[in-house]
Structures are given as structure tokens and as C-alpha cells.
Amino acid sequence: MILAEEHVMMKKVFRDFAESEFTKELQERLDSTGEFDWDIHKEMAKYGFMGARIPEEYGGQGGDTLTYVLMLEEFARVCPVLAIYPNTPNSLGGGPLMACGTEEQKKKYLPLIATGKKKLCFALTEPGAGSDASGTTTKAVEDGNDFIINGRKTFISGAPVSDYAIVYAKTDPSQKGNKGISMFIVDLKLPGVSFGKPERKMGINGYPTSDIVFDNVRVSKDDLLGPLHNGFTTAMKTLGIGRLGVSAQALGIAQGCLEMSIKHAKEREQFGRPLAKFQAISFMLADMATEIALARELIYNTAVEFDAGEDVAAKLSMCKYFATEMANRVAYKAVQIHGGYGYIKEYPVERMYRDARITTLYEGTSQIQQLVISRNLLK
């Protein structure tokens, strides 16, 4: 795809920011401590990245989906975990609000997350409901002007540092499967809300993940998001744009791995000549570059079609399936090209390799994407 001048300019802005602000010291600190960095969060908010897709009337930048994709690609090219920081408010966090929030809800919450003053997380997964999100057991019972929520959410990215959560709960137990589920905006400082210990993860350290437990949490009916008993449909639509975001993240990881591999292959010598002169190495680089180019075209075009109102449900899953599996193949080859150096933490490809692994898991595993694609083909 030939990018318009506007998108070329934005791509440069994102790349310049990542290369100047995502320092090696910051990345190493995030990976070793696993702690959220509020300083870089505030810096991203200052540049408007937290509200890249959020409409201007609600404090955002009003950017299109392609701009959002370019941002995540360029950020992940340097540091995958920091690409997640502005992703959530523009995707799983802000997405449900933009899709079906009332005007009052949009005015109340979107400006806060677009400007980085507050953080919002997406609470769908449960211990017994991962890929099968329709198996939700968290319940919300109507009580006067409120709902009382009881249940537990697990693997919630950003939970320990968030102010609010979009929570999915069963409101009509008589309806089976994915029916009878509603969405709520829950203030995580309400009585009865507690968090599990942050998980120790293989990668993307620096964006804490934990359980959220709801024990008789009283939520106002004003914070019911979207129609009663029909939250699952919105959840699936939100996951669609989220999958495109993960695809862009995977694309950035792969691009970063390729660039590091090219540099290493040119500089590292064996048997009296650079690695790049060996056909085995040069062919691996060729394979990596080809797969990245294919993923980029698919992702960019799907982003444009999404904004044009096309039915891209299957393509969103194709993007995530192909790009994330591709990123893992590319990261594997990057480590292989680096040899022993690729296994050492001092070299960024080691962290990229670990960070790439999550992309095939969260926001729908590769197997779930295959299921979505095949169902669209066979319906």
C-alpha cells in the first residue's frame, strides 16, 4: 500500500518518539521489575497517543484505524510492551465506550482515558472462560437502582494499575451460552473489589497482569454499558479491532527482529567473512522480509476497509493469525541468526523472542482465529 502523506508523517512521528523515548535502560528496567512506568505513560499521553482513535469531541485525536495500526507497529518495533500502553485506551478499553456508550458515559470517561488521567482495562476472561468467553460465570444481580456483581476475572492486562474496568457479567442466568451477558463500567476503587498478585510472565513485562475479584460490588445502573443482556455481541466486535492492534504489534516485533538481524549479519564474521555472505543466513533474511511484507499489506488494507464499513470479520482474524504466527517465526530466525548472542539478555532479540509469544495467545488464540475464518468460509 502506498501511504498518504498524512500517514507517512504520522509514521515518522511514531518512529521518532519510540527511538528517542524507549531507551534501552527503560526497556531493561521494565523487563526486570515488571512494573508499570508512569513517566512514559504520561509522556505518551502528552503527545496524544492515548487518544489516537478516540474522537476529538471526547478529548482524543480522532485518528483513523490505519494511524492506530502505524502507531502500534512503530512502537512495537522498538519495544513491544510499551506498544501496549496506548493500545488499551484505543482498543479494548475505550472500544466498548465508543461503540455503545451513552453520551453521558462518553463525556464522563473517554476524556479521562484519552488524556491519560485515568486507566481503563478490559475484564472478560475468567478461570474457566478463556477462549470460550461465553462460559462467563461472574454474575450481576439487579437490586433497586444498582447491580451487585460477584465473580472473578483472570489474566486482566493492566488491572493492578487501572482506575476502571469494562466488566462482563451474566445478568440473565436463564439464557444459555453467550446470551444474557451484560457490560458494566466498574470503578475499581469500589468496596468489594480486590486484585490478585501480579502474574510472573514470560514476556511483555512492564504491563502488570492480575486477577480482579468482585465481592458484592454495588454498581449503579448508570454504569450499565450498552443494552441489558446483550454485552457479548459488543465484546466480540471490540475484540475485532483489538485483534488488528495485536497484528500491528506482531508486525512491529517482526520488523524490529529483521532489522537487528540484518545489522548483526553484516557485522558478525565467521570463517573470515560476514554472516550475510552465507546463503543459509541470507535466505533466512529473505524469508523474514517476505513474510513481513505480506503481513503489512494485509493489515494496512484491512484497517482501511474497516473504516470504510466493509465486513472484515474474517480478515481481522486472518490478520491476527498470520501476523502473530509470522512474528514468532521471524523472532525464532532472528535468535538463530544471532547464534549464542541471541540467547543473551544483553541483546534485544532475546526479549523480542519472548514478547512475540503472547501475540498468538491473547485476544483470541491462533486456533480461535482459524475457527472464525473457517466459519466465515463455510457459513
Helices and strands as residue ranges (DSSP letters): H 5-21, H 24-33, H 38-46, G 49-51, G 56-58, H 65-78, H 80-84, H 87-90, H 94-100, H 103-114, E 120-123, G 133-135, E 139-143, E 146-157, G 159-161, E 164-170, E 181-187, E 193-195, E 209-220, G 221-223, E 224-225, H 231-267, E 269-270, E 273-274, G 275-277, H 279-307, H 313-338, G 339-343, H 348-357, G 358-360, H 366-378
